[in-house]
Amino acid sequence: MRPALAVHGGCGAPPNGEEAERTAACERAADDAWAVLSAGGSALDAVEAAVRRLEDEPILNAGIGSYLQADGIARMDASVMTSDRRAGTVVQVPGLRNPVRLARYLLEQEAHVMLSGPEALQLALSLGHEGAVVATPAKIAYWQQHLNDACVRLDYARMAQEWKAARGARLGTVGCVARDGQGRLAAATSTGGTGQCYPGRVGDTPILGAGTYCTAQAAVSMTGVGERIMVLLSAKSLADRVAGGRTPEESAALVLDDLEAIGGDAGLIALAVEGSPVRRTNTPFMASAERG
């Protein structure tokens, strides 16, 4: 079986001049994951390696580069799933450098699938995972620039109106899909969510079937407007279409058509048990890289 992988660094409309830097971050992550696969490592090892590298890239929206919520705190989500239907996800975890590591730990324990909040952070720290001050100068500046009266007052109705008016301006989520030499698939996704959102907001990333999904036939990682991806279970929809006989390319196109119909700016990477990775977005830009 021929190993392959794809990495994404989020879709949207980045500030002018950032496209090359975001793509370079994805290339570095793809190199890390490809080194794992080239040495005979598993798809699971590869997606974790890639996403950990992406979480360490300040320009991206995950790990140390996460956007801050309206109260000035970064709360991160991550998920991992493999083709044997094992999975782990973490939700709204503050102060953790690599939340994908904890998601993988949960997958390997095969007990709880999802943990959230400070309790998840406490478990990670007890395991020796690295804590971090998740607030880069650029993300702090973004929070300060967008700290309007609605955010200060946590006026949900006004914040919701502003969120709906911001279509196309969001950048979020990183992910990887991989196939190893034994034909095993894995997918992982990590995010800092939506900047300036109401504290505690959860998007599609940690929801299995929405932002991340993996079967014996296909692995999928999504990025974009999580609220739209969630209601359509977009990652599972793609995998189900592949299982039903459609090609990954056809399935990806149909998933984005469905999202476009409800105003869902989105992008995805997908990989089947055979063939090359698929990359697709309906936004102006999506950072990505492929190997294999």
Buried (B, 14 or more C-beta within 10 A) or exposed (E): EEBBBBBBBBBBBBEEEEBEBBBBBBBBBBBBBBEBBEEEBBBBBBBBBBBBBBBBBEBBBBBBBBBBBBBBBBBBBBBBBBBEEBBBBBBBBBBBBBBBBBBBBBBEEEEEBBBBBEEBBEBBBEEEBEEBEBBBEEBEEBBEEBBBEBBEEEBEEBBEEBBEEBBEEBBBBBBBBBBBBEBBBBBBBBBBBBBBBBBBBBBBBBBBBBBBBBBBBBBBBBBBBBBBBBEBBBBBBBBBBBBEEBEBBBBBBBBBEBBEEEEBBBBBBBBBBEEBBBBBBBBEBBBBBBBB
